[in-house]
């Protein structure tokens, strides 16, 4: 594959992963910003923070691993990120939130393609 295309895919992967981190932090700080009105209870804050506790380190890993390593382990990390985004997309489709679903589908595809490139 052309070097330029690979660089663009790696950069897009990093941007999408960083966006996921940003949305996780936003959800932890202000759940109603993403979940809509009425999402201000103690339980909502608890689960938003639990989600962010997993999504932030995982997003950072997905963003940087293609630049640091190749092979099976980083490939599996990115495939796991792709599966996580696919599940987020399914949740978005279930809620009829096309913004969430669309962004997650794009991130899942890019993570999977980059995983295949570095594997």
Residue, then its C-alpha position, 0 to 999 in steps of 0.5 A: x500500500x502507498x506510504x501516503x495512504x498508510x500515514x493518512x490512515x494512521x493519522x485518522x485512526x489517532x484522531x478518531x481515538x482521541x475523539x473517543x477519549x474526548x467524548x468519554x471525558x465529556x460524558x464523565x464530566x457532564x453526562x447530559x451533554x451526550x445522553x440528553x436531558x434527564x441524565x443527571x442522576x447519581x447512577x448516570x454519573x457513576x456509569x459515565x465515569x466507569x465508561x470513561x475509566x475504560x474508554x480513556x486508556x483504551x483510546x490512548x492505546x488505540x491512538x498511539x500503538x500503530x506508531x510504536x509497534x507492529x505485529x499481533x499484539x498491537x493488531x489485537x489491541x486495535x481489533x478490540x478497539x474496533x469491536x468496542x466501537x462497533x458495540x457503541x454503534x449498536x447502542x447508538x442505533x438502538x437509541x436512534x442516535x445516528x451521530x453516535x452510531x455514525x461516528x462509531x461505525x467510522x471509528x470501528x472501520x478505521x481501527x480494523x483497517x489499521x489493525x490489518x495494516x500493522x498485523 
